[in-house]
Amino acid sequence: MLLSRDTLPKTIPDIAALDDLLCRPTQALIDDLAKVDGDLMVLGVAGKMGPTLAGLAKAASPNRRVIGVARFSDPASKAALEARGVETIACDLLDEAQIAKLPKSPNVVFMAGRKFGAEGDLALTWAMNAYVPAMIAQEFRQSRIVAFSTGCVYPFVPVDSGGSPEEMPPDPPGEYAQSCVGRERLLEYFSAKYQTPGRLFRLNYAIDMRYGVLYDIASKVWQGKPIDVGIGHVNFLWQGDASAQALRCLAHCTTPTTPINVSGHETLLVRDLAARFGKLFGREPVIVGEEQPTAWLTDTSQAVKLFGHAVVDTDQLVAWTADWVAREMPNIGKPTKYEVRDGRY
């Protein structure tokens, strides 16, 4: 069954159903992937979004070879990918010799990076977020490269501004975001040098039922924990929609590579989202702090023009998340830290 607004379930009963839903393609994704020939390799496939993206690619293009590359320290992630028809290759992307042995896929989605715990080992953060992309850019110079980045490369902007557009110069707080600027600059440099087509996928807050801004807010309301509204305005996007847009970028690469902002098209208030969950749960949210006049927000006009609006809208995401949290279903235990203002993760 293809994914569309008419085929969305009212509830997501368990993790297996969630993973199946995340890997259901739209006709638009199938059509865009048909425009690009050759194998597809996903580097850093074992992270939060990687299994969804690789599984979605295989479902949308079942006759295409889809290869997932990671260290695979958890064998279960390797087995889950292979069950969806994704080939797997174990590789330490910090090792240049191992990278050189990878097959030269004509289509690459680069997802490897380091955010959480970044402050604990800043040298490793810079190595993963800048040095590794430079090696990939050189090794796969003949490929299309869609590289995951982040909206955190931008400075904070006024909450009524509509968000940062792609042409706004990066100027972020904190070394994590600065290292992501380094990743982009190195990819830009080698893309221009070798005429490698690509896209810099500046993603703000992909979510599914197990993690994300909505899960963080909903779980705090459910548990009666305080919700800090210092960062009081957010964008976010269903992980399935985010993965589909990343794959569709393969058909919309530029030479040299250029950024594209990807998130929900709405600017949403944390306070209002907490109130919606409070009403659904019958519990009063505990709000602390005051909304600041600036936040990390992105203008997604370019993505909306290319891809249209997300299949899963905010109302559906709120309903699914409330149901998931109220049933005390599993989460991955990684808060987004959306409320952080100093860039220290």
DRENNUGU-676844 format. One line per field, with one value per residue (C-alpha): residue in one letter; x, y, z. Coordinates in Angstrom, 2 decimals. Each point is the difference from the previous one (the first is absolute). Layout:
% residues N
residu (A | ...)
c1 (X | ...)
c2 (Y | ...)
c3 (Z | ...)
This chain:
% residues 345
residu (M | L | L | S | R | D | T | L | P | K | T | I | P | D | I | A | A | L | D | D | L | L | C | R | P | T | Q | A | L | I | D | D | L | A | K | V | D | G | D | L | M | V | L | G | V | A | G | K | M | G | P | T | L | A | G | L | A | K | A | A | S | P | N | R | R | V | I | G | V | A | R | F | S | D | P | A | S | K | A | A | L | E | A | R | G | V | E | T | I | A | C | D | L | L | D | E | A | Q | I | A | K | L | P | K | S | P | N | V | V | F | M | A | G | R | K | F | G | A | E | G | D | L | A | L | T | W | A | M | N | A | Y | V | P | A | M | I | A | Q | E | F | R | Q | S | R | I | V | A | F | S | T | G | C | V | Y | P | F | V | P | V | D | S | G | G | S | P | E | E | M | P | P | D | P | P | G | E | Y | A | Q | S | C | V | G | R | E | R | L | L | E | Y | F | S | A | K | Y | Q | T | P | G | R | L | F | R | L | N | Y | A | I | D | M | R | Y | G | V | L | Y | D | I | A | S | K | V | W | Q | G | K | P | I | D | V | G | I | G | H | V | N | F | L | W | Q | G | D | A | S | A | Q | A | L | R | C | L | A | H | C | T | T | P | T | T | P | I | N | V | S | G | H | E | T | L | L | V | R | D | L | A | A | R | F | G | K | L | F | G | R | E | P | V | I | V | G | E | E | Q | P | T | A | W | L | T | D | T | S | Q | A | V | K | L | F | G | H | A | V | V | D | T | D | Q | L | V | A | W | T | A | D | W | V | A | R | E | M | P | N | I | G | K | P | T | K | Y | E | V | R | D | G | R | Y)
c1 (0.00 | 1.29 | 0.16 | -2.46 | -2.09 | -2.97 | 1.85 | 1.39 | -1.02 | -1.89 | 2.46 | 3.38 | -0.28 | 3.64 | 3.59 | -0.40 | -2.97 | 1.93 | 2.99 | -2.26 | -1.77 | 3.31 | 1.11 | -3.14 | 0.79 | -2.11 | -0.51 | 2.00 | 3.02 | -0.27 | -0.14 | 3.00 | 2.19 | -0.84 | 1.78 | 3.38 | 1.81 | 2.22 | 0.58 | -0.67 | 2.32 | -0.97 | 3.06 | -0.69 | -3.10 | -0.22 | -1.08 | -3.52 | -1.12 | 2.25 | -2.07 | -3.12 | 1.73 | 1.63 | -3.16 | -2.05 | 2.43 | -0.26 | -3.79 | -0.20 | 2.51 | -0.02 | 2.17 | 2.77 | 2.96 | -0.17 | 3.07 | 0.15 | 3.42 | 0.79 | 2.12 | -3.04 | 0.97 | -3.58 | -0.56 | -3.77 | 0.12 | 1.92 | -2.53 | -2.96 | 1.42 | 0.72 | -3.57 | -1.16 | 2.29 | 2.76 | 3.55 | 2.34 | 3.73 | 1.81 | 2.38 | 1.65 | -0.37 | 2.89 | 2.30 | 1.04 | 1.12 | -3.42 | -1.76 | 2.17 | -1.29 | -3.67 | -1.73 | -0.28 | -3.75 | -1.22 | -2.50 | 1.11 | -1.98 | 2.49 | -1.54 | 2.98 | 0.64 | 0.26 | -2.28 | -0.98 | 3.02 | 1.77 | 1.32 | 1.53 | 2.54 | 0.15 | 2.92 | -2.05 | -2.98 | 2.07 | 1.51 | -3.42 | -1.68 | 2.77 | 2.88 | -2.19 | -2.11 | 3.19 | 1.16 | -3.40 | -0.12 | 3.32 | -0.65 | -3.47 | 0.81 | -1.78 | -3.23 | -3.02 | 0.32 | -2.92 | 1.58 | -1.95 | 0.66 | -2.03 | -1.95 | 2.28 | 2.56 | -2.11 | -0.04 | -3.12 | -2.61 | -3.09 | -2.90 | -2.25 | 2.54 | -1.16 | 3.38 | 3.46 | 0.11 | 2.76 | 1.88 | 0.44 | 3.71 | 0.66 | 0.94 | -0.94 | 0.81 | 1.89 | 2.64 | -2.46 | -1.70 | 3.33 | 1.28 | -3.09 | 0.92 | 3.40 | -1.68 | -1.93 | 3.00 | 2.14 | -2.78 | -0.46 | 3.73 | 0.35 | -3.32 | 1.28 | 3.44 | -1.28 | -3.36 | -1.80 | -3.77 | -1.59 | -2.20 | 0.63 | -3.09 | -0.53 | -2.49 | -1.75 | -1.47 | -1.20 | -2.30 | -1.66 | -1.88 | 3.15 | 1.84 | -0.19 | -1.37 | -3.59 | 0.99 | 2.05 | -2.90 | -2.66 | 1.99 | 0.62 | -3.68 | -0.86 | 2.53 | -0.75 | 3.54 | 0.76 | 0.19 | 2.45 | -1.35 | 3.17 | 0.23 | -3.71 | -0.36 | 0.94 | -0.18 | -0.15 | -0.80 | -1.14 | 3.02 | -1.61 | -0.54 | 3.56 | 1.47 | -2.07 | 1.12 | 3.66 | -0.34 | -1.88 | 2.91 | 2.00 | -2.14 | 0.48 | 3.76 | 1.99 | 3.60 | 1.63 | -2.06 | -2.42 | -2.02 | -3.68 | -1.97 | -2.26 | -2.51 | -3.66 | -1.27 | -1.68 | 1.56 | -1.56 | -0.10 | 1.27 | -2.54 | -2.88 | 1.22 | 0.23 | -3.56 | -1.24 | 1.58 | -1.33 | -3.52 | 0.41 | 1.50 | -2.25 | 3.10 | 1.14 | 3.43 | 2.69 | 1.46 | 3.18 | 1.96 | -1.04 | 0.07 | 3.03 | -0.37 | 2.33 | 0.27 | 1.53 | -2.54 | 0.34 | -1.85 | -0.94 | -1.52 | 2.50 | -0.76 | -3.75 | 0.34 | 1.94 | -1.81 | -3.33 | -1.24 | 0.71 | -2.31 | -0.33 | -1.17 | 0.27 | -3.49 | 0.73 | 3.40 | -1.50 | -2.70 | 2.46 | 2.48 | -2.64 | -1.24 | 3.55 | 1.00 | -3.24 | 0.56 | 3.56 | 1.52 | 3.80 | 2.24 | 3.66 | 1.09 | 1.56 | -1.65 | 0.34 | 1.15 | -1.99 | -0.05 | 3.81 | 1.05 | 3.79 | 0.58 | 1.51 | -1.28)
c2 (0.00 | 3.43 | 2.72 | 2.87 | 2.09 | -2.27 | -3.15 | 1.20 | -2.16 | 1.50 | -1.56 | -1.74 | -3.13 | -1.01 | 0.44 | -2.48 | 1.96 | 3.25 | -1.27 | -1.27 | 3.37 | 1.89 | -2.17 | 0.47 | 2.09 | 2.61 | 0.02 | 3.24 | -1.72 | -2.92 | 2.40 | 2.07 | -3.03 | -1.30 | 3.09 | -1.09 | -3.12 | -2.33 | -1.40 | 2.00 | 0.01 | 1.36 | 0.91 | 0.05 | -2.13 | -1.21 | 3.31 | 1.11 | 0.72 | -2.27 | -3.21 | 1.92 | 1.68 | -3.18 | -2.08 | 2.70 | 0.13 | -3.75 | 0.06 | 2.85 | -1.57 | -3.76 | -0.94 | 2.41 | -1.10 | 1.87 | -0.27 | 1.07 | 0.80 | 0.38 | -1.56 | -2.08 | -0.22 | -1.20 | -3.17 | 0.47 | 3.10 | -1.94 | -2.83 | 2.39 | 1.68 | -3.29 | -1.13 | 2.95 | -0.96 | 2.49 | -1.32 | 0.87 | 0.73 | 0.50 | 2.93 | 2.47 | 3.29 | 1.50 | -2.49 | 1.24 | -3.47 | -1.48 | 2.80 | -0.69 | -3.60 | 0.99 | -0.53 | 3.23 | 0.45 | 2.74 | 1.19 | 0.75 | 1.22 | 1.05 | -0.13 | -0.58 | 2.60 | 0.70 | 2.22 | -1.43 | -0.09 | 2.40 | 2.12 | -3.06 | -0.52 | 3.00 | -1.36 | -3.08 | 2.21 | 2.00 | -3.18 | -1.55 | 3.18 | 1.47 | -2.43 | -2.98 | 2.02 | 1.24 | -3.58 | -1.03 | 2.98 | -1.03 | -3.74 | 0.43 | 2.93 | -1.72 | -0.51 | 2.10 | 0.82 | 1.07 | 0.84 | 0.44 | 3.27 | 1.97 | 3.20 | 0.65 | 1.51 | 3.17 | 2.66 | 0.49 | 2.07 | 1.95 | -2.37 | 2.01 | 0.01 | -3.17 | -1.63 | 0.10 | -0.28 | -1.97 | 3.14 | 1.13 | -0.34 | -2.65 | 1.48 | -2.49 | -0.23 | -3.04 | -2.28 | -2.69 | 2.37 | 1.54 | -3.45 | -0.43 | 3.21 | -1.61 | -3.05 | 2.15 | 2.10 | -3.06 | -1.62 | 3.27 | 0.21 | -3.51 | 0.22 | 3.09 | -1.52 | -3.26 | 1.24 | -2.45 | 0.54 | 0.09 | 1.56 | 1.10 | -1.22 | 2.47 | -1.91 | 1.42 | -2.55 | -3.16 | -1.91 | -3.35 | -1.49 | -1.00 | 3.33 | 3.63 | 3.35 | -1.24 | -3.08 | 2.16 | 2.40 | -2.71 | -2.17 | 2.96 | 0.86 | -3.65 | -0.23 | 3.44 | 1.23 | 3.69 | 1.17 | 2.84 | 2.41 | 2.09 | -1.43 | 0.43 | -0.48 | -3.06 | -1.67 | -3.76 | -2.63 | -3.64 | -2.23 | -1.77 | 3.31 | 1.13 | -3.25 | 0.19 | 3.57 | -0.96 | -2.79 | 2.27 | 2.45 | -2.49 | 1.11 | 3.67 | 0.29 | 3.06 | 0.39 | 1.14 | -1.13 | 2.42 | 0.00 | -0.73 | 0.53 | -2.87 | 0.11 | 0.66 | 3.13 | 1.29 | 1.87 | -1.65 | 1.19 | -2.42 | 1.41 | -0.70 | -3.53 | -0.69 | 1.28 | -2.33 | -2.99 | 1.16 | 0.01 | -3.47 | -1.39 | 1.87 | 1.41 | 3.59 | 0.67 | 1.42 | 2.96 | 1.73 | 2.93 | 2.59 | -0.10 | 1.74 | 2.15 | -2.24 | -3.71 | -2.49 | 0.04 | -0.63 | 1.23 | -3.11 | 1.77 | -1.56 | -3.54 | 0.59 | 1.23 | -3.14 | -2.62 | 1.45 | -0.06 | -2.94 | -3.01 | -0.14 | 3.30 | 1.42 | -1.07 | -3.61 | 0.07 | 1.38 | -2.68 | -2.83 | 1.25 | 0.44 | -3.54 | -1.42 | 1.81 | -0.80 | -3.70 | 0.44 | -1.50 | -0.21 | 2.97 | 0.13 | 2.03 | 2.90 | 3.36 | 2.47 | 2.79 | 2.41 | 2.44 | 0.43 | 3.54 | -0.16 | -2.78 | -2.34 | -3.56)
c3 (0.00 | -0.93 | 2.62 | -0.29 | 2.35 | -0.75 | 1.07 | 3.35 | 2.98 | 2.95 | 2.43 | -0.16 | 2.13 | 0.44 | -1.19 | -2.87 | -1.34 | 0.47 | -1.96 | -2.78 | -0.20 | -0.14 | -2.92 | -2.12 | -3.10 | -1.74 | -3.75 | -0.13 | 1.56 | -2.41 | -2.94 | 1.12 | 0.72 | -3.47 | -1.40 | 1.41 | -1.12 | 1.95 | 3.45 | 3.14 | 3.01 | 3.43 | 2.08 | 3.74 | -0.41 | 3.60 | 1.56 | 0.91 | -3.56 | -2.04 | 0.18 | -1.02 | -2.95 | -1.28 | 0.43 | -1.69 | -2.93 | -0.50 | 0.21 | -2.52 | -2.39 | 0.68 | -2.98 | 1.03 | 2.09 | 3.31 | 2.25 | 3.63 | 1.49 | 3.72 | 2.72 | 1.08 | 3.65 | 0.55 | -2.09 | 0.21 | -2.21 | -2.64 | 0.05 | -0.20 | -3.10 | -1.71 | 0.73 | -2.12 | -2.87 | 0.80 | -0.42 | 2.86 | 0.17 | 3.30 | -0.23 | 2.36 | -1.86 | 1.95 | -1.78 | -3.45 | -1.08 | 0.78 | -1.87 | -3.07 | -0.11 | -0.20 | -3.36 | -1.97 | 0.00 | -2.36 | 2.63 | 3.56 | 2.99 | 2.66 | 3.50 | 2.29 | 2.67 | 3.69 | 2.10 | 3.37 | 2.25 | -2.35 | 2.88 | 1.65 | -2.78 | -2.27 | -2.01 | -0.92 | -0.80 | -2.50 | -1.45 | -0.62 | -1.21 | -2.16 | -0.63 | -0.95 | -2.48 | -1.65 | -0.52 | -1.36 | -2.36 | -1.53 | -0.13 | -1.56 | -2.27 | -2.92 | 1.96 | 0.89 | 3.72 | 2.16 | 3.34 | 3.21 | 1.78 | 2.54 | 0.40 | 2.97 | -2.40 | 0.02 | 2.70 | 2.09 | -1.84 | 1.15 | 0.62 | -2.35 | -2.85 | -1.74 | 0.66 | -1.54 | -3.81 | -1.72 | -1.01 | 3.62 | 0.95 | 2.66 | 3.39 | 2.71 | 3.71 | 1.32 | -1.46 | -1.09 | -2.42 | -0.99 | -0.94 | -2.16 | -1.82 | -0.51 | -1.52 | -2.44 | -1.02 | -0.75 | -2.00 | -1.90 | -0.70 | -1.41 | -1.85 | -1.82 | -0.57 | -1.48 | -1.33 | 2.27 | 0.04 | 3.43 | 2.62 | 3.59 | 1.84 | 2.86 | 2.12 | 3.03 | 2.38 | -1.68 | 2.34 | 0.41 | 2.93 | 1.89 | 0.04 | -1.01 | 1.08 | 0.24 | 1.98 | 2.40 | 0.59 | 0.25 | 2.41 | 2.31 | 0.06 | 0.67 | 2.84 | 1.47 | -0.66 | -0.70 | -3.60 | -0.63 | -2.62 | -0.31 | -3.51 | -0.49 | -3.77 | -2.05 | -3.41 | -0.41 | -2.62 | -0.01 | -0.47 | -2.96 | -1.79 | 0.80 | -1.33 | -3.16 | -0.66 | 0.50 | -2.57 | -2.40 | 0.21 | -2.08 | -2.95 | 0.90 | 0.50 | -1.02 | -1.13 | 2.16 | 2.97 | 1.66 | 3.23 | 0.36 | 3.21 | 1.02 | 2.85 | 0.63 | -1.74 | 3.18 | 2.92 | 3.05 | 3.61 | 2.63 | 2.48 | -2.39 | -0.74 | 3.74 | 0.45 | -2.75 | 1.69 | 3.38 | -1.41 | -1.51 | 3.22 | 2.41 | 1.69 | 0.48 | -1.54 | 2.29 | -1.91 | 1.14 | -1.42 | -2.53 | -3.79 | -1.44 | -3.14 | -2.04 | -0.79 | -2.44 | -2.83 | -3.73 | -3.06 | -1.99 | -3.02 | -2.39 | 1.20 | -0.12 | -3.59 | -0.97 | 2.06 | 1.11 | 3.57 | 2.31 | -0.21 | 3.80 | 1.46 | 3.52 | 1.12 | -0.95 | 1.71 | 3.22 | 0.01 | -0.68 | 2.60 | 2.71 | -0.58 | 0.04 | 3.20 | 1.82 | -0.70 | 1.34 | -3.13 | -0.46 | -0.73 | -1.01 | 3.04 | -1.92 | 0.75 | -2.85 | 2.35 | -2.15 | 2.93 | -0.02 | -0.98 | 0.34 | -2.53 | 2.59 | -0.39)
